[in-house]
Amino acid sequence: MKYLSILTLILAGLLLSGCGPMALVGAVGQTVNNAAYNAAERDLNNPKKNRSDQALEVAIANMNLGIEYMQQGAYENALTRLKRSLLAKSDYAPTYNVLGLLYQRLGDPVESENNFKESLSLDSTNSSAHNNYGLLLCSNGRRDEAEAQFINAAKNPLYDSPEIALTNAGLCVFDEKPQIGEDYFKQALNKNPRFSHALIKMADISYTRNDYELAHQYFKRYQENARHTAKSLWIGIQICKELNFKDDVSSYALLLRNQYPDTSEAKRLSELQL
């Protein structure tokens, strides 16, 4: 399975570039900057603030800086900030969640798993941690365990992005259990009819079944809600070719050549004599 790189760490979501699963880090602090960190550090010396509140602010500020460093690829700095977050508040579950992602990026699955488990031991309702732990398990071939983590994430009624976890579940199990995987994609679209990752997967599934009209419906919904990738353009070309939509085929082929000239999809255009 192809796993995507972090697209955005708001971390509402490490949405992967293509069809692999997506990571999600909770919505704590979507804007991250040094001013926030400095303000939180100053609060430690503010006698009017509750000590516990001060520690939490410092933990959040350092975690956010750690996230920002992760986005920049400065992993050593990210690790330093995340450790400082835990020095301020050692039982802050979201920081362990981010550490799990960081250690996964550093190629240390053991430490990654330990941190995800710690995050969930501190807050078993943390859907973000369940989702991220599921990604780690799936990447290591532990698909049944991963599926359970994704479902734990999605079934939380307070989770505002269940479509992400459901789509990840579908992507993880699809090769071995295609019907169950498809059901997860459909559940994701029931939660969010505009979720592009599930839409393009359903377009691909429908095309493979020779249901070209349905495939085209999913594909149109996809392009209304997302920027094309090389993969999505290739799927669109195949669908439109079967439906004899020649102008659309030419248009998508041109986009694929111009925007993604070095991809395998662009090189395959010659197979269709385009």
N, C-alpha and C positions, 0 to 999 in steps of 0.2 A: 504494500500500500504506500502511496506517496503522501508524505506528511508535509504540510505547508509551513512556510516560515511566518513569523509574526508580522501581521499587517498593521495592527494597531494594538497597543497595550493599554487601552483605557481601562483597562484591559477589559473592556467589555469585549474585547476580543480578539486576539491572536487569530484572526481569520486567515486560514491558509490559502495560498495562491493556487487554486486548482481544485482538486476534488478530495484532498485529504482532510482529516478531522481538524477541528478548530479548538483552540485553547481559550480559556476565559479566566480572567483573574478577577475578582470582584470589582465593584464600582467605587471603591474607596479612592477619592481624590483623583478626578479625571484630569486636573491640571496639576502639573508638577513643576516646581521651581525652587530655587534657592531661597527666595524670600519667605516661602512657607516654612522651610526648615529653620531659618534664622529666627522667625517669629516664634516658632514652637520652642526653640532653645531658650529664648528670652523668658518665655512663660515659666520655665523651671524656677526662676528666681522671683516670680510674682507671688507674694504672700497671700493675695486675695484669691488665688486659684487653688482648688482642691488638688492635692498631690497626685491623686490617681488620674484626674483629668489632664494634668500637665504631662504625666508619663505617656498617656494615650496619644496626646497631640504630637509628642516627640516621636513616638513609634510610627504614627501615620506619616509624619513628614519624612522620616528616614526611609520608610517603605516606598513612598512615592518617588523619592530621589533614586532609590534602587531600581524602580521600574523605568525611570527615565534613562538611567545608565544602561539598563538592559536593551532599551530601544536603540541606543547608540552603539551597542556592541562592546561597551566598556564593562566587561563582566567582573573584573577585579574590583573596580569602584562600586559596582552594584552589590557585590558580596559584602564589602565593607559597610555600606549603608544599611543593608538588611540585617547585618549583625548588630549594628547600633540600634536598629529598631527593636531587636529582641533584648538588648541591654536595658532599654527604657521600659519595655513591657514584655516579659518573657512568655506570657501566655496569650499573646496576640495572634490569633489563628490566621488572619489574612497574610501575615508576613511569612509564616511557614509555607503557605500556598505559593507565594511568589518564589520563595527559596526552592521549592520543588521544581518550578519551571526553570529557574536558573541552573540548578544542578543537572537538569535534563539537557539543557543547552551545552553544558560543560562536559557532557558525555559521562556522567556519573549516575547511572540509574538507581544504584543502591541508596545514595544520599537523597536523590530525588524522591524515591518511594518513602523513605523515612520521614521526609518533611511533609509530604502529602498526608501520610498517616497521622502525624502529629497535629496537623491542621484540623483533620477530621475528628481526632480525639478531643480537641478543644471545642469544636463546633461541628457536630454531626449534621447540621442542617445547611452547611456551606455548600451550595450547589456548584459554585465555581471550583472548589477543591475536588468535589466528586468528579466533575467534568475533566479537570486537568489530570487527576489520577487515572481516570479512564483512558486518556490519551497515552499516558506512559505504559499502562498495561497492554493496550492494543498494539503499541509499537514494539512490544516484546513478545507478541504472539499469544498473550493471555486474554483471548477474546471474550470468553465467557465472563471472566472477572471484570473486564472492561465494560462489557454490556451492562452488568449490574450497577457499576458506578454511574454510567450515563443515565440509566433509568432512575437511580436515586436522585440525581441532579434534576431531571426533568419533572419528577412527580412532586417536587416542593411547590406548594401553591404560591409561595412568596417569590419564587424565582421568575425574573422578568424576561428571560431569554431561553425558555425550554426548547425552542426550535433548534438551538445550537447543539444541545446535548442529544436531542433525538436524531438529528442529522449525523452527528458523530457516531451514534450507536448504529445507524444504518450503514455508514461507510465502513465501520469496523467489522460488521458481521456479514456484509453483502456477499463476499466471495464464497463463504461457506453456507450461508443461509439466505439466499437471494430474496425469497418471499418475505421473510421476516425483516430483512433490510429495507425492502420496498415499503413495507407497512410503516416502518419508522419514518421514512421520508414523507409519507402521506400524513402521518401524525404531525410532523414538523410543519407541514403546509396548513394543516388545520389550525395550528397555533399561530402561524404567521404566513398567510398566503403569498407574501412577497419575498419570502426568504430564498435568495438566489441560489445558494448551494444545493438546496433540495429541489428547486425547480429544474436546474440543469441536469441533475442526476435523473429526475423523472423523464426529462426529454430524451436522455440517452437510453434509458430503459425502454421507453415506448418505441423509439426508433429500432432498437434491437428486436423487438417483437413485431416489427413491420406495421405498427400502428402509427403511420406517418402523420395523419391528421392530429391525433392526440399529441404526438411528439412536437408538432409545430405549435400547438396551443401552449404547451409548457415552455417551448423555446421563446415564443413571443412574450410571455409573461416574464421570463428571465431577462430579456434584453430591455424590458421596461424598468427593471429594478437594479441592474448591475452593468458595470463596464465589461465589455467582452474580453475574454482571455483567448489564447490560442486554442485551447480545448473547446471552449464554447463556440467559437467560429467554425471549427472543424465539424462539430456536431450540427450546427446550422446549415453548413454546406451540404452535408450528407442528407439531411432531412429535406431541404429545398430541392435538391437534385431529384429525389424520389417523387416529389410533388410537381416536378417540371416547372418550378419557379426560377426560370433562367436568370432573370434580372437580379434576384436575391442571391443566387449562387455566385454570379459575377461580382456583386458588391461585397459579399463576405470573403470571397477569395482575394479580392484586392486589399481589403482590410488586413487579412492574415499575412499577405506578402509584405505589406508596408509596415505593419506594427510589430509583427513577430517573425521576421525573415529567417532567423536562425533556428526556429523550432522544428521539431519532428513533424508537427502538423503542416507547417508551410512546405516542407520537403515532400510531403505526401500528396500535394496538389497535382503533381504529375500523374499520379495513379488515376485521377479522375479526368485527366487530359484538360486541366485548367491552367 
